[in-house]
């Protein structure tokens, strides 16, 4: 039956979402190996594998998902209009919260996106959480420098890479 993917119970997208919920690295790598999945696929609530990994503290699969070249680090779910970063900053366990927030920021998570209540991830953080506040502020500072660089780069959107051909005029 393995040669007939249509006869499997769950599609690779469903298996990807399940692997992220359960922190099942073996299943995730199997899906990656088989292909035929969308790393940014959403469940009925608009949650992606990345949302699931964050919500369930699935740190093993989180790194694999973030390292996938097609991964959108800022998908927005349907009900809360939350990104994975919004979900990460409200994780109860401090060490887990810090680890996941750092991973998302390292992957380029946008700290400016607002959820359905108009709040950014920083707005959701407790004032006492100075360490993660500092991480987010550092990321924002780096992002504003990067934005300035991109803004002065002309209109080569969808171009062939970073900075290539910027002197075409």
LINPEFEN-V807098 format. One record per residue. N is the residue number from 1. RES is the residue in one small letter. OMEGA is omega in radians with two decimals (NA if undefined). D_FIRST is the distance of its C-alpha to the first C-alpha in whole Angstrom. Layout:
# LINPEFEN-V807098
N & RES & OMEGA & D_FIRST
N & RES & OMEGA & D_FIRST
This chain:
# LINPEFEN-V807098
1 & x & -3.11 & 0
2 & x & -3.14 & 4
3 & x & 3.12 & 5
4 & x & -3.08 & 5
5 & x & -3.12 & 7
6 & x & -3.12 & 9
7 & x & 3.06 & 7
8 & x & 3.14 & 8
9 & x & -3.05 & 11
10 & x & 3.06 & 13
11 & x & 3.11 & 14
12 & x & 3.05 & 15
13 & x & 3.13 & 18
14 & x & 3.13 & 18
15 & x & 3.09 & 17
16 & x & 3.13 & 20
17 & x & 3.14 & 22
18 & x & 3.14 & 21
19 & x & -3.14 & 21
20 & x & 3.11 & 25
21 & x & -3.01 & 26
22 & x & -3.05 & 25
23 & x & -3.11 & 26
24 & x & -3.08 & 22
25 & x & -3.13 & 23
26 & x & 3.12 & 20
27 & x & -3.14 & 17
28 & x & -3.12 & 20
29 & x & 3.08 & 19
30 & x & 3.11 & 16
31 & x & 3.12 & 16
32 & x & -3.11 & 19
33 & x & -3.11 & 17
34 & x & -3.09 & 14
35 & x & 3.12 & 17
36 & x & 3.12 & 17
37 & x & 3.07 & 19
38 & x & -3.10 & 22
39 & x & -3.11 & 24
40 & x & -3.13 & 27
41 & x & -3.09 & 25
42 & x & 3.01 & 26
43 & x & -3.10 & 26
44 & x & -3.14 & 28
45 & x & 3.14 & 31
46 & x & 3.10 & 31
47 & x & 3.09 & 30
48 & x & 3.06 & 28
49 & x & 3.13 & 26
50 & x & 3.05 & 29
51 & x & -3.11 & 31
52 & x & -3.11 & 29
53 & x & -3.14 & 29
54 & x & -3.09 & 33
55 & x & -3.06 & 33
56 & x & 3.11 & 31
57 & x & -3.09 & 33
58 & x & -3.01 & 30
59 & x & 3.14 & 31
60 & x & -3.11 & 29
61 & x & -3.12 & 26
62 & x & -3.09 & 30
63 & x & 3.11 & 31
64 & x & -3.13 & 27
65 & x & -3.12 & 27
66 & x & -3.11 & 31
67 & x & 3.11 & 30
68 & x & -3.01 & 28
69 & x & -3.13 & 30
70 & x & -3.02 & 29
71 & x & 3.00 & 30
72 & x & -3.06 & 32
73 & x & -3.10 & 34
74 & x & 3.10 & 36
75 & x & -3.10 & 34
76 & x & -3.13 & 36
77 & x & -2.97 & 34
78 & x & -2.98 & 35
79 & x & -3.11 & 38
80 & x & -3.00 & 39
81 & x & -3.06 & 39
82 & x & 3.00 & 39
83 & x & 3.05 & 37
84 & x & 3.12 & 36
85 & x & 3.07 & 39
86 & x & -3.12 & 41
87 & x & -3.08 & 38
88 & x & -3.04 & 39
89 & x & 3.12 & 42
90 & x & 3.07 & 42
91 & x & -3.09 & 40
92 & x & -3.05 & 42
93 & x & -3.05 & 42
94 & x & -3.11 & 44
95 & x & 3.12 & 43
96 & x & 3.13 & 39
97 & x & -3.12 & 41
98 & x & -3.12 & 43
99 & x & -3.07 & 39
100 & x & 3.10 & 37
101 & x & 3.12 & 40
102 & x & 3.14 & 41
103 & x & -3.13 & 37
104 & x & 3.14 & 38
105 & x & 3.10 & 41
106 & x & -3.14 & 40
107 & x & 3.06 & 37
108 & x & 3.12 & 40
109 & x & -3.13 & 40
110 & x & -3.09 & 42
111 & x & -3.06 & 45
112 & x & -3.09 & 47
113 & x & -3.13 & 44
114 & x & 3.11 & 45
115 & x & -3.07 & 43
116 & x & 3.11 & 44
117 & x & 3.13 & 47
118 & x & -3.10 & 48
119 & x & 3.02 & 48
120 & x & 3.10 & 47
121 & x & -3.14 & 45
122 & x & 3.12 & 48
123 & x & -3.09 & 50
124 & x & -3.10 & 47
125 & x & 3.04 & 48
126 & x & 3.11 & 51
127 & x & -3.13 & 54
128 & x & -3.08 & 54
129 & x & -3.03 & 51
130 & x & -3.10 & 53
131 & x & -3.13 & 50
132 & x & 3.03 & 48
133 & x & -3.14 & 50
134 & x & 3.12 & 51
135 & x & -3.11 & 48
136 & x & 3.13 & 48
137 & x & 3.11 & 51
138 & x & 3.13 & 51
139 & x & 3.12 & 47
140 & x & 3.13 & 49
141 & x & 3.12 & 52
142 & x & -3.13 & 50
143 & x & -3.12 & 48
144 & x & 3.06 & 52
145 & x & -3.14 & 53
146 & x & 3.11 & 49
147 & x & 3.13 & 50
148 & x & 3.12 & 53
149 & x & -3.12 & 52
150 & x & -3.09 & 49
151 & x & -3.10 & 52
152 & x & -3.06 & 54
153 & x & -3.12 & 52
154 & x & -3.08 & 52
155 & x & -3.10 & 50
156 & x & 3.13 & 47
157 & x & -3.11 & 44
158 & x & -3.13 & 41
159 & x & -3.00 & 43
160 & x & 3.09 & 41
161 & x & -3.03 & 42
162 & x & 3.02 & 44
163 & x & -3.07 & 48
164 & x & 3.07 & 47
165 & x & -3.09 & 50
166 & x & 3.13 & 52
167 & x & -3.06 & 55
168 & x & -3.03 & 54
169 & x & NA & 57
